[in-house]
Amino acid sequence: MDVSMLALLAKTTSLMEYLGFLWVVQTGLELDLWTEMETASSLHEVMVLHPGWDETLLEHWLEQAYYLDLLTKREGRFQATKLARAINNYKNLGLQALYKELMGHWAAGFAELPRLITKQREKLKIGSDMEDELISKASMASEPFVWPFLRTKCQKEQWRKVLDLGCGEGRYLKRLADEFPELQGVGLEMNPIVVGRARERVQDCEGRVQILCQDILALGEQENPFLKEFGPFDLCLLNNSIYYFSQAQRIELLEKIKGLLVPGGQVGILTAVRQGDPVRVFRTHLPQNLMSFFLACHQGFEGLPTEQEVTSVLRQTGYRDINISVMPLGTSHYFFAAQGADEG
Ligand SMILES: C[S@@+](CC[C@H](N)C(=O)[O-])C[C@H]1O[C@@H](n2cnc3c(N)ncnc32)[C@H](O)[C@@H]1O
């Protein structure tokens, strides 16, 4: 057999393995089977719990999960492996939303690619379930890598007033307020449903964190009493939200942010980047570029920014001391820069 044919066969086989993983994990999450399978159970025992389910399909799910090292099998009983337990432990930190997004939206969106590239159809629209839930929740998946970095930086820089633009679930503000008792924060989020969840999350912060339902682009159009009361800010975060804006809008936004910061105040832009350098071992540049590709299929999105685009927009708007930190495993980049003229 031709070597290239063999290579193609190997790729196709591993593709099917990955697709199987996606479908099996997502189904287990939706039906809460990962919790159930923490106790060793036979097909019959699972069927007793769910008499209305399709036995043949459930049997296939168990078998497939076994082949994917998600379940062990002993004497006819299946049980969750460490990997499957990790799914359960990590599900509320963005994993469940990410898998739902991949299965429900990425597959259907990329199926339209031939028509999108040839402009036979208009670009896709971001669905309401994506806007109301999946995007902000899936974004939490990068938090375990990002939070230790942000905490250390906040300790060093002694930020006390933080503005978070596109704060989503409000988790960074909540963690900052919990960790630093004097810190005050304001989060801006345009989606009212996401705002509701964020407000619930920060309600035990003794009023030190306020979540406003407001469009970032409307900043400065009318005076906001909260921003006036809480500001000016030591730090303005744009965590995983820069890709919502075109390069021209980023310039406009960074200009407005300067007016909300104390002299020397900083902006922190967290984003996955397009065309980043290949990362070994976990190859996280591949999903980053795929995410960019997926975003670009949608109306109003151009994909993720490149590292160079972010630094250039910071320079153009007069920020100095640009510092870029690559998050662990190369999951995303954190750009920090200070407002104000160069010292010395
Ligand atoms: C990917 S999520 C990131 C959430 C959070 N910053 C994080 O890193 O986990 C981006 C959030 O920005 C919000 N957003 C996007 N454009 C916005 C705008 N113009 N004004 C306010 N919020 C916006 C979205 O609704 C979404 O919840």
The ligand as an SDF file (V2000), in Angstrom:
LIG
                    3D

 27 29  0  0  0  0  0  0  0  0999 V2000
  -16.0140   34.7300   25.8560 C   0  0  0  0  0  0  0  0  0  0  0  0
  -16.8930   35.5680   27.0700 S   0  0  0  0  0  0  0  0  0  0  0  0
  -15.6230   35.9250   28.2420 C   0  0  0  0  0  0  0  0  0  0  0  0
  -16.1350   36.0950   29.6380 C   0  0  0  0  0  0  0  0  0  0  0  0
  -15.0600   36.3860   30.6970 C   0  0  0  0  0  0  0  0  0  0  0  0
  -14.4020   37.6460   30.4520 N   0  0  0  0  0  0  0  0  0  0  0  0
  -14.0470   35.2810   30.7550 C   0  0  0  0  0  0  0  0  0  0  0  0
  -12.9080   35.4770   30.3110 O   0  0  0  0  0  0  0  0  0  0  0  0
  -14.3750   34.1900   31.2430 O   0  0  0  0  0  0  0  0  0  0  0  0
  -17.1450   37.1490   26.3220 C   0  0  0  0  0  0  0  0  0  0  0  0
  -18.2770   37.9160   26.9840 C   0  0  0  0  0  0  0  0  0  0  0  0
  -18.2420   39.2560   26.4900 O   0  0  0  0  0  0  0  0  0  0  0  0
  -19.5720   39.7040   26.3330 C   0  0  0  0  0  0  0  0  0  0  0  0
  -19.5620   40.7980   25.3400 N   0  0  0  0  0  0  0  0  0  0  0  0
  -19.2440   40.7400   24.0350 C   0  0  0  0  0  0  0  0  0  0  0  0
  -19.3570   41.9280   23.4450 N   0  0  0  0  0  0  0  0  0  0  0  0
  -19.7550   42.7990   24.3880 C   0  0  0  0  0  0  0  0  0  0  0  0
  -20.0620   44.1900   24.4050 C   0  0  0  0  0  0  0  0  0  0  0  0
  -19.9980   44.9260   23.2810 N   0  0  0  0  0  0  0  0  0  0  0  0
  -20.4520   44.7500   25.5610 N   0  0  0  0  0  0  0  0  0  0  0  0
  -20.5350   44.0270   26.7050 C   0  0  0  0  0  0  0  0  0  0  0  0
  -20.2750   42.6850   26.7600 N   0  0  0  0  0  0  0  0  0  0  0  0
  -19.8780   42.0830   25.6210 C   0  0  0  0  0  0  0  0  0  0  0  0
  -20.3110   38.4730   25.8540 C   0  0  0  0  0  0  0  0  0  0  0  0
  -21.7120   38.5620   26.0830 O   0  0  0  0  0  0  0  0  0  0  0  0
  -19.6390   37.3560   26.6670 C   0  0  0  0  0  0  0  0  0  0  0  0
  -20.3310   37.0740   27.8420 O   0  0  0  0  0  0  0  0  0  0  0  0
  1  2  1  0
  2  3  1  0
  2 10  1  0
  3  4  1  0
  4  5  1  0
  5  6  1  0
  5  7  1  0
  7  8  2  0
  7  9  1  0
 10 11  1  0
 11 12  1  0
 11 26  1  0
 12 13  1  0
 13 14  1  0
 13 24  1  0
 14 15  1  0
 14 23  1  0
 15 16  2  0
 16 17  1  0
 17 18  1  0
 17 23  2  0
 18 19  1  0
 18 20  2  0
 20 21  1  0
 21 22  2  0
 22 23  1  0
 24 25  1  0
 24 26  1  0
 26 27  1  0
M  CHG  2   2   1   9  -1
M  END
$$$$
